[in-house]
Amino acid sequence: MSYSWGTERRFNAASNYFRDYFGARVQKVTIDAGFTCPNRDGTKSTGGCSFCNNDAFNPSYCNPEKSVTQQINEGISFHEKRYKSAGSYLAYFQAYSNTYATAHHLEKLYNEALSIPGITGLIIGTRPDCINDDILQLLIQIAETKFLVIEFGIESVYNETLQRINRGHSFEDSTEAIKRCNEAGLKCGGHLIFGLPGESREMMLQSVDNISELGLHTIKFHQLQIIKGTKMASEYQDNPQSFNLFTIDAYIEFIVKYIERLNPEIVIERLAGETQPWNNQGVIWNLRYDQVLQLIEKKMKEEDTWQGKFYKP
């Protein structure tokens, strides 16, 4: 059976989307360009989001002391050894808020990345409160000739949760930022975390209706992982009953239900998160992402379900 996204996979997978778009396999090269966030530098708060530890997710070649060029070249070298079939690369500005600077400074960094042979576009991770008119015009200009996705950390649709994790913005801020980018013709991605403290499984499942109507082009889903050394790790140690962490079996059951209610036009980039077990003090799955993905797709096949099966616009 072929679905609306043109493949036999039961969800609108990013790997297929990018291969179709570029005509070959494309790989992301992650960059830490030394940004911070307004809830770290005192503009809105200090300490950052309670779950945040970017070092737990950054590849070894990412280091803000290195130039953008050096990080990309080292990243390409790394991926050429690991993924020999990669045809081109996307520069992924990932760590912290990568539009949190003047448009002039951002233009220099983005153009440096785009000037490197093999880089065919940008993915820029940021917050919904870090977009202004000057930055928006810069992004529009880049998108006229290069592939570009602005990836917003949404994390939750519930403002009480966002306040509890010291996010520093509301869900309405996310809605407005994505709307502005859509109106400017820009592709938007989103990031959502399942299992944040205070949210029931039913609350998480109900969020699919909000996410489906945001106007997102891509989405990443992560189960909450309690990373050692974060504020959330201390909160979890003091009050574990307020968390609703997923075992692998519970997550597979949940995410399949979520996917079948999700807008089928949204390209799914990730269905779960992955950190090193030694860095996680919550529920540890001891599975690689590809193994988790296989289990999810196996469950979808067993239940004869697919992305958007029960989606209601």
C-alpha positions as CSV (number, residue, x, y, z in Angstrom):
1,M,0.0,0.0,0.0
2,S,1.3,3.5,-0.9
3,Y,0.3,6.4,1.3
4,S,-0.3,10.1,0.5
5,W,3.4,10.8,1.0
6,G,4.3,8.4,-1.8
7,T,6.0,5.5,0.0
8,E,5.0,2.2,1.6
9,R,6.3,3.3,5.0
10,R,3.5,3.9,7.4
11,F,4.5,7.4,8.4
12,N,5.7,10.5,6.4
13,A,9.4,9.8,7.1
14,A,12.0,12.6,6.7
15,S,14.6,10.2,5.1
16,N,12.2,9.6,2.2
17,Y,11.2,13.3,2.0
18,F,14.8,14.5,1.8
19,R,15.8,11.9,-0.7
20,D,13.0,12.9,-2.9
21,Y,13.7,16.6,-2.5
22,F,17.4,16.4,-3.2
23,G,17.5,13.4,-5.4
24,A,20.0,11.7,-3.1
25,R,20.7,10.9,0.6
26,V,21.3,14.1,2.6
27,Q,22.9,14.2,6.0
28,K,22.8,16.9,8.7
29,V,26.1,18.3,10.0
30,T,25.6,19.7,13.5
31,I,27.1,23.1,14.6
32,D,27.5,24.8,17.9
33,A,28.0,28.4,17.0
34,G,28.2,29.7,20.6
35,F,24.7,31.0,21.0
36,T,22.9,31.3,24.3
37,C,19.2,31.8,25.2
38,P,17.1,34.6,26.7
39,N,16.2,32.3,29.6
40,R,19.9,31.7,30.3
41,D,21.4,35.2,30.0
42,G,19.0,36.9,32.3
43,T,16.8,38.5,29.6
44,K,13.9,36.4,30.8
45,S,15.5,34.1,33.3
46,T,18.7,32.3,34.2
47,G,19.7,28.7,34.2
48,G,17.9,27.7,31.1
49,C,15.2,25.0,30.6
50,S,15.2,22.6,33.5
51,F,15.7,19.6,31.1
52,C,18.5,21.1,29.1
53,N,22.0,19.9,28.7
54,N,23.1,20.3,25.1
55,D,26.4,18.5,25.7
56,A,24.4,15.3,26.0
57,F,23.2,15.5,22.4
58,N,26.0,17.3,20.5
59,P,28.4,15.2,18.4
60,S,32.0,15.2,19.5
61,Y,33.1,17.5,16.7
62,C,30.8,20.3,17.9
63,N,32.6,22.9,19.9
64,P,31.9,26.6,19.9
65,E,35.6,27.3,20.2
66,K,36.0,26.0,16.6
67,S,34.8,28.0,13.6
68,V,31.7,27.1,11.8
69,T,33.9,26.0,8.9
70,Q,36.0,23.7,11.0
71,Q,33.0,22.1,12.6
72,I,31.3,21.5,9.3
73,N,34.5,20.0,7.7
74,E,35.0,17.7,10.7
75,G,31.4,16.8,10.6
76,I,31.5,15.9,6.9
77,S,34.6,13.8,7.5
78,F,32.8,12.0,10.3
79,H,29.7,11.3,8.2
80,E,31.7,10.2,5.2
81,K,33.1,7.4,7.2
82,R,29.8,6.5,8.8
83,Y,27.3,7.1,6.0
84,K,29.1,6.5,2.7
85,S,26.0,7.2,0.6
86,A,25.4,10.8,1.7
87,G,25.2,13.0,-1.4
88,S,25.0,16.4,0.2
89,Y,24.7,18.0,3.6
90,L,22.6,20.4,5.6
91,A,24.2,22.7,8.1
92,Y,22.3,22.2,11.3
93,F,22.6,25.1,13.8
94,Q,21.4,23.1,16.8
95,A,22.8,24.2,20.2
96,Y,20.7,26.7,22.1
97,S,18.9,29.5,20.2
98,N,20.5,30.0,16.8
99,T,18.6,33.2,15.9
100,Y,19.4,34.9,19.2
101,A,21.7,37.6,17.8
102,T,21.6,40.5,15.4
103,A,20.7,39.8,11.8
104,H,24.1,41.1,10.7
105,H,25.9,38.5,12.9
106,L,23.6,35.7,11.9
107,E,24.1,36.5,8.2
108,K,27.9,36.1,8.5
109,L,27.5,32.7,10.3
110,Y,24.8,31.4,7.9
111,N,26.8,32.5,4.8
112,E,29.9,30.9,6.1
113,A,28.1,27.6,6.4
114,L,26.5,27.9,3.0
115,S,29.9,28.7,1.3
116,I,31.3,25.3,2.1
117,P,31.2,22.8,-0.8
118,G,28.5,20.1,-0.2
119,I,26.3,22.3,2.0
120,T,23.0,22.6,0.2
121,G,20.9,24.3,2.9
122,L,20.3,25.2,6.6
123,I,18.3,23.9,9.5
124,I,18.2,26.5,12.3
125,G,17.1,25.5,15.7
126,T,15.7,28.3,17.8
127,R,12.9,29.5,20.1
128,P,9.7,31.2,19.1
129,D,10.6,34.4,21.0
130,C,13.9,34.8,19.1
131,I,12.5,35.9,15.7
132,N,12.2,39.6,14.7
133,D,11.5,41.5,11.5
134,D,15.2,41.9,10.6
135,I,15.9,38.2,11.1
136,L,12.8,37.2,9.3
137,Q,13.9,39.2,6.2
138,L,17.3,37.5,6.4
139,L,15.7,34.1,6.5
140,I,13.4,34.9,3.5
141,Q,16.4,36.1,1.5
142,I,18.3,32.8,2.2
143,A,15.3,30.7,1.4
144,E,15.0,32.2,-2.0
145,T,18.0,30.2,-3.2
146,K,18.7,27.6,-0.5
147,F,16.8,24.9,1.4
148,L,15.9,26.3,4.8
149,V,13.9,25.0,7.8
150,I,13.4,27.0,11.0
151,E,13.1,24.5,13.8
152,F,11.2,25.8,16.9
153,G,11.4,24.3,20.3
154,I,7.7,24.0,21.2
155,E,8.2,21.3,23.9
156,S,4.6,21.4,25.2
157,V,1.2,22.9,24.2
158,Y,0.4,23.5,27.9
159,N,1.6,26.9,29.4
160,E,1.6,25.5,32.9
161,T,4.1,22.9,31.8
162,L,6.2,25.5,29.9
163,Q,6.3,27.7,33.0
164,R,7.3,24.7,35.2
165,I,10.3,23.8,33.1
166,N,11.4,27.4,32.9
167,R,10.9,27.6,29.2
168,G,10.3,31.4,29.2
169,H,7.7,31.5,26.5
170,S,4.1,30.4,25.9
171,F,2.5,28.0,23.5
172,E,0.8,31.1,22.0
173,D,4.3,32.5,21.2
174,S,5.0,29.3,19.3
175,T,1.8,29.6,17.4
176,E,2.5,33.2,16.4
177,A,6.1,32.6,15.4
178,I,5.2,29.7,13.2
179,K,2.3,31.7,11.7
180,R,4.7,34.6,10.8
181,C,7.2,32.2,9.2
182,N,4.4,30.5,7.2
183,E,3.1,33.8,6.0
184,A,6.6,34.6,4.8
185,G,6.8,31.3,2.9
186,L,9.3,29.7,5.2
187,K,9.3,26.0,6.2
188,C,8.9,25.4,10.0
189,G,9.9,22.5,12.1
190,G,8.9,21.7,15.6
191,H,10.2,19.8,18.6
192,L,7.9,18.2,21.3
193,I,8.7,16.3,24.5
194,F,6.5,13.6,25.9
195,G,6.6,12.9,29.6
196,L,7.2,16.4,31.0
197,P,6.3,16.7,34.7
198,G,2.6,17.3,35.4
199,E,1.3,16.0,32.1
200,S,-0.8,12.9,31.9
201,R,-0.7,10.5,29.0
202,E,-4.2,11.8,27.9
203,M,-2.9,15.4,28.0
204,M,0.0,14.4,25.8
205,L,-2.2,12.6,23.4
206,Q,-4.7,15.5,23.1
207,S,-1.8,17.8,22.1
208,V,-1.8,16.1,18.6
209,D,-4.8,18.3,17.6
210,N,-2.8,21.5,18.4
211,I,0.3,20.3,16.7
212,S,-1.5,19.1,13.6
213,E,-3.0,22.6,13.0
214,L,0.2,24.7,13.6
215,G,1.3,24.7,10.0
216,L,4.5,22.7,10.6
217,H,6.5,21.2,7.8
218,T,8.5,18.9,10.0
219,I,8.3,17.5,13.6
220,K,10.6,15.8,16.1
221,F,9.2,13.8,19.0
222,H,11.3,12.9,22.0
223,Q,10.4,11.0,25.2
224,L,11.6,12.9,28.3
225,Q,15.1,11.8,29.3
226,I,16.3,12.9,32.7
227,I,19.8,14.0,32.0
228,K,22.3,14.0,34.9
229,G,23.3,17.4,36.1
230,T,20.2,19.2,35.0
231,K,17.7,21.0,37.2
232,M,15.1,18.4,36.2
233,A,17.3,15.6,37.5
234,S,17.2,17.2,40.9
235,E,13.4,17.6,40.7
236,Y,13.0,14.0,39.6
237,Q,15.1,12.8,42.5
238,D,13.0,14.9,45.0
239,N,9.6,14.2,43.4
240,P,9.6,11.3,41.0
241,Q,5.9,10.7,41.3
242,S,5.1,13.9,39.4
243,F,6.8,12.5,36.3
244,N,5.1,10.2,33.8
245,L,8.2,8.6,32.2
246,F,7.8,6.0,29.5
247,T,9.0,2.4,29.4
248,I,9.8,1.3,25.9
249,D,6.6,-0.7,25.6
250,A,4.4,2.1,26.9
251,Y,6.1,4.6,24.5
252,I,5.5,2.4,21.5
253,E,1.9,2.1,22.3
254,F,1.6,5.8,22.9
255,I,3.5,7.1,19.9
256,V,1.5,4.8,17.5
257,K,-1.7,6.3,18.9
258,Y,-0.3,9.8,18.4
259,I,0.9,9.2,14.9
260,E,-2.4,7.9,13.7
261,R,-4.0,11.1,14.8
262,L,-1.3,13.4,13.4
263,N,-1.7,15.5,10.2
264,P,-0.3,13.3,7.4
265,E,1.3,16.3,5.7
266,I,3.8,16.8,8.5
267,V,7.2,15.1,7.8
268,I,8.4,13.2,10.9
269,E,12.1,13.6,11.5
270,R,12.3,11.7,14.8
271,L,10.0,9.5,16.8
272,A,12.1,9.2,19.9
273,G,15.2,10.6,21.6
274,E,18.5,8.9,22.3
275,T,21.2,9.6,24.9
276,Q,24.0,7.6,26.3
277,P,22.7,5.4,29.2
278,W,25.4,6.7,31.5
279,N,24.1,10.2,31.2
280,N,20.5,9.4,31.9
281,Q,19.1,8.9,35.4
282,G,15.5,8.3,34.4
283,V,14.0,5.3,32.5
284,I,16.8,3.8,30.4
285,W,15.8,1.7,27.3
286,N,19.3,0.5,26.3
287,L,18.2,0.6,22.6
288,R,19.6,2.5,19.7
289,Y,17.2,4.8,17.8
290,D,17.1,2.5,14.8
291,Q,16.0,-0.3,17.1
292,V,13.2,1.8,18.6
293,L,12.1,2.8,15.1
294,Q,11.9,-0.8,14.0
295,L,9.7,-1.6,17.0
296,I,7.4,1.3,16.3
297,E,7.0,0.4,12.6
298,K,6.4,-3.3,13.6
299,K,3.6,-2.2,15.9
300,M,2.1,0.0,13.2
301,K,2.1,-2.9,10.8
302,E,0.6,-5.3,13.4
303,E,-2.2,-2.9,14.0
304,D,-2.6,-1.9,10.4
305,T,-2.4,1.8,11.1
306,W,-0.6,4.7,9.7
307,Q,0.1,8.4,10.1
308,G,-3.2,10.4,9.9
309,K,-5.5,7.3,9.9
310,F,-7.7,9.1,12.4
311,Y,-6.7,12.6,11.7
312,K,-9.6,15.1,11.7
313,P,-8.8,18.6,10.2
